[in-house]
Amino acid sequence: MNQSENLSGRTTFSLPDYRAMLSVTSRRLGFTQAKAFRYSALVGIAGFFDTTNWSAVSIAFGVVAIALYAGAFWIGNRTSKICADHDVGVEQQYLVGEDGVTIREVDSEARYGWSHFDAAFESPTVFALRHGIASVILPLRAFSSNDVSRVRALISTHLTIAPMK
């Protein structure tokens, strides 16, 4: 990326930024860890009430409950691995330009071309650019108010921005 053409912002990666990243990741997975645990409990309880004759149905309920329970642990493990690279409290510099997004920390730099992203979301506090089941968070507070609208325009030339729920 040509640095002179980039919009630049700098801020500390915060807990709300981390939560936004988790939200985008969970949206892509389509299933959160909490949902998987709840469904596991519901299926397990339903299977428990059918254990009087240990039919194939009650065994199937038990197998599904165990699979959902194991899936909940997998989702939690996968999500924590995705977000492990982002330490809360670390200052980051964000560069957004025609070629994509660059995020710099003290000892590292990550560059993403626009073709790397498959979706974009906006909340009142962040832009979230999703790639696969991971995401890049651009806190709005990192940019001046004029630059926020310019960042939004740059993103929207490459991706459709959906509201973040």
Kinemage of the C-alpha trace (Angstrom):
@kinemage 1
@onewidth
@group {chain A} dominant
@subgroup {mainchain}
@vectorlist {calphas} color= white
{ca met a 1} P 0.000 0.000 0.000
{ca asn a 2} L 1.162 3.471 -0.747
{ca gln a 3} L 1.263 5.115 2.657
{ca ser a 4} L 0.560 8.630 1.352
{ca glu a 5} L -2.858 7.513 0.063
{ca asn a 6} L -3.902 5.780 3.278
{ca leu a 7} L -6.235 7.025 5.947
{ca ser a 8} L -4.418 6.511 9.215
{ca gly a 9} L -5.707 6.072 12.733
{ca arg a 10} L -4.249 4.923 16.016
{ca thr a 11} L -5.861 3.639 19.195
{ca thr a 12} L -5.590 0.947 21.842
{ca phe a 13} L -7.392 -2.333 21.154
{ca ser a 14} L -10.055 -2.492 23.885
{ca leu a 15} L -12.414 -5.032 25.423
{ca pro a 16} L -15.423 -3.714 23.405
{ca asp a 17} L -13.321 -4.168 20.229
{ca tyr a 18} L -12.612 -7.749 21.285
{ca arg a 19} L -16.334 -8.326 21.912
{ca ala a 20} L -17.144 -6.980 18.445
{ca met a 21} L -14.654 -9.455 16.998
{ca leu a 22} L -16.327 -12.301 18.893
{ca ser a 23} L -19.723 -11.166 17.622
{ca val a 24} L -18.611 -11.225 13.983
{ca thr a 25} L -16.906 -14.598 14.472
{ca ser a 26} L -20.028 -16.084 16.090
{ca arg a 27} L -22.196 -14.714 13.285
{ca arg a 28} L -20.037 -16.515 10.717
{ca leu a 29} L -20.079 -19.764 12.670
{ca gly a 30} L -23.865 -19.382 12.896
{ca phe a 31} L -23.835 -20.947 16.303
{ca thr a 32} L -22.497 -19.593 19.561
{ca gln a 33} L -21.066 -21.647 22.375
{ca ala a 34} L -23.946 -20.627 24.656
{ca lys a 35} L -26.552 -21.811 22.109
{ca ala a 36} L -24.786 -25.151 21.731
{ca phe a 37} L -24.755 -25.676 25.521
{ca arg a 38} L -28.463 -24.746 25.771
{ca tyr a 39} L -29.483 -27.083 22.947
{ca ser a 40} L -27.355 -29.833 24.452
{ca ala a 41} L -29.186 -29.464 27.765
{ca leu a 42} L -32.620 -29.392 26.110
{ca val a 43} L -31.932 -32.477 23.996
{ca gly a 44} L -30.413 -34.251 27.005
{ca ile a 45} L -33.471 -33.499 29.160
{ca ala a 46} L -35.816 -34.667 26.397
{ca gly a 47} L -33.818 -37.888 26.095
{ca phe a 48} L -33.834 -38.356 29.868
{ca phe a 49} L -37.637 -38.337 29.976
{ca asp a 50} L -37.698 -41.116 27.374
{ca thr a 51} L -35.324 -43.414 29.279
{ca thr a 52} L -38.073 -45.572 30.762
{ca asn a 53} L -37.717 -48.127 27.983
{ca trp a 54} L -34.279 -47.128 26.567
{ca ser a 55} L -35.608 -47.028 23.047
{ca ala a 56} L -33.601 -46.038 19.991
{ca val a 57} L -35.119 -42.556 20.319
{ca ser a 58} L -33.712 -42.013 23.820
{ca ile a 59} L -30.291 -43.277 22.707
{ca ala a 60} L -30.416 -40.930 19.691
{ca phe a 61} L -31.276 -38.020 22.001
{ca gly a 62} L -28.273 -38.919 24.162
{ca val a 63} L -25.914 -39.078 21.189
{ca val a 64} L -27.152 -35.728 19.860
{ca ala a 65} L -26.824 -34.131 23.316
{ca ile a 66} L -23.227 -35.367 23.621
{ca ala a 67} L -22.424 -34.130 20.099
{ca leu a 68} L -23.852 -30.676 20.864
{ca tyr a 69} L -21.941 -30.544 24.143
{ca ala a 70} L -18.682 -31.466 22.373
{ca gly a 71} L -19.489 -28.928 19.647
{ca ala a 72} L -19.888 -26.208 22.260
{ca phe a 73} L -16.356 -26.865 23.490
{ca trp a 74} L -15.050 -26.860 19.909
{ca ile a 75} L -16.758 -23.523 19.171
{ca gly a 76} L -15.277 -21.967 22.316
{ca asn a 77} L -11.812 -23.316 21.540
{ca arg a 78} L -11.959 -22.193 17.896
{ca thr a 79} L -13.204 -18.711 18.804
{ca ser a 80} L -10.513 -18.227 21.446
{ca lys a 81} L -7.809 -19.298 18.951
{ca ile a 82} L -9.110 -16.819 16.378
{ca cys a 83} L -9.055 -13.987 18.890
{ca ala a 84} L -5.818 -14.996 20.655
{ca asp a 85} L -3.708 -12.755 18.429
{ca his a 86} L -5.432 -9.658 19.750
{ca asp a 87} L -4.270 -8.501 23.142
{ca val a 88} L -6.548 -6.037 24.867
{ca gly a 89} L -4.636 -2.862 25.718
{ca val a 90} L -2.191 -3.025 22.796
{ca glu a 91} L -1.855 0.133 20.722
{ca gln a 92} L -2.504 -0.407 17.029
{ca gln a 93} L -2.156 1.783 13.965
{ca tyr a 94} L -4.771 1.296 11.253
{ca leu a 95} L -4.077 2.206 7.618
{ca val a 96} L -6.973 2.016 5.175
{ca gly a 97} L -6.422 2.659 1.475
{ca glu a 98} L -7.347 1.613 -2.038
{ca asp a 99} L -5.236 -1.547 -1.718
{ca gly a 100} L -6.744 -2.727 1.585
{ca val a 101} L -6.101 -2.541 5.305
{ca thr a 102} L -2.853 -2.645 7.261
{ca ile a 103} L -2.709 -3.032 11.031
{ca arg a 104} L 0.549 -2.277 12.806
{ca glu a 105} L 1.572 -3.024 16.341
{ca val a 106} L 4.947 -2.460 17.990
{ca asp a 107} L 6.473 -5.696 16.704
{ca ser a 108} L 4.190 -6.830 13.885
{ca glu a 109} L 2.258 -5.782 10.816
{ca ala a 110} L -0.665 -7.448 9.049
{ca arg a 111} L -1.765 -6.474 5.534
{ca tyr a 112} L -5.067 -7.456 3.980
{ca gly a 113} L -6.122 -6.725 0.403
{ca trp a 114} L -9.790 -5.991 -0.150
{ca ser a 115} L -10.278 -9.329 -1.920
{ca his a 116} L -9.343 -11.023 1.364
{ca phe a 117} L -12.617 -9.901 2.991
{ca asp a 118} L -16.024 -11.443 2.354
{ca ala a 119} L -18.245 -9.120 4.437
{ca ala a 120} L -18.230 -5.792 6.259
{ca phe a 121} L -20.261 -4.669 9.269
{ca glu a 122} L -20.614 -1.383 11.104
{ca ser a 123} L -21.653 -0.697 14.675
{ca pro a 124} L -21.678 2.642 16.491
{ca thr a 125} L -18.091 1.931 17.615
{ca val a 126} L -16.346 -0.229 14.981
{ca phe a 127} L -16.091 -1.390 11.402
{ca ala a 128} L -15.706 -5.169 11.244
{ca leu a 129} L -14.238 -6.738 8.119
{ca arg a 130} L -14.792 -10.487 8.026
{ca his a 131} L -12.524 -12.994 6.334
{ca gly a 132} L -13.581 -16.622 6.757
{ca ile a 133} L -14.514 -17.055 10.387
{ca ala a 134} L -12.037 -14.441 11.566
{ca ser a 135} L -12.347 -10.672 11.380
{ca val a 136} L -10.442 -7.405 11.404
{ca ile a 137} L -11.795 -4.715 13.701
{ca leu a 138} L -11.309 -1.021 12.883
{ca pro a 139} L -12.384 1.051 15.910
{ca leu a 140} L -14.025 4.273 14.761
{ca arg a 141} L -12.361 6.186 17.622
{ca ala a 142} L -9.002 5.579 15.881
{ca phe a 143} L -9.980 7.981 13.087
{ca ser a 144} L -11.008 11.631 13.017
{ca ser a 145} L -14.709 12.266 12.340
{ca asn a 146} L -13.876 13.305 8.744
{ca asp a 147} L -11.803 10.182 8.229
{ca val a 148} L -14.554 7.875 9.539
{ca ser a 149} L -16.802 8.839 6.634
{ca arg a 150} L -13.880 8.439 4.218
{ca val a 151} L -13.071 4.981 5.663
{ca arg a 152} L -16.755 4.042 5.289
{ca ala a 153} L -16.681 5.191 1.652
{ca leu a 154} L -13.502 3.194 0.961
{ca ile a 155} L -14.944 0.057 2.506
{ca ser a 156} L -18.234 0.454 0.645
{ca thr a 157} L -16.445 0.643 -2.726
{ca his a 158} L -15.235 -2.913 -2.102
{ca leu a 159} L -17.838 -4.469 0.211
{ca thr a 160} L -21.454 -3.917 1.198
{ca ile a 161} L -21.566 -2.688 4.792
{ca ala a 162} L -24.294 -4.334 6.889
{ca pro a 163} L -25.350 -3.117 10.328
{ca met a 164} L -23.803 -5.092 13.152
{ca lys a 165} L -26.298 -6.741 15.445
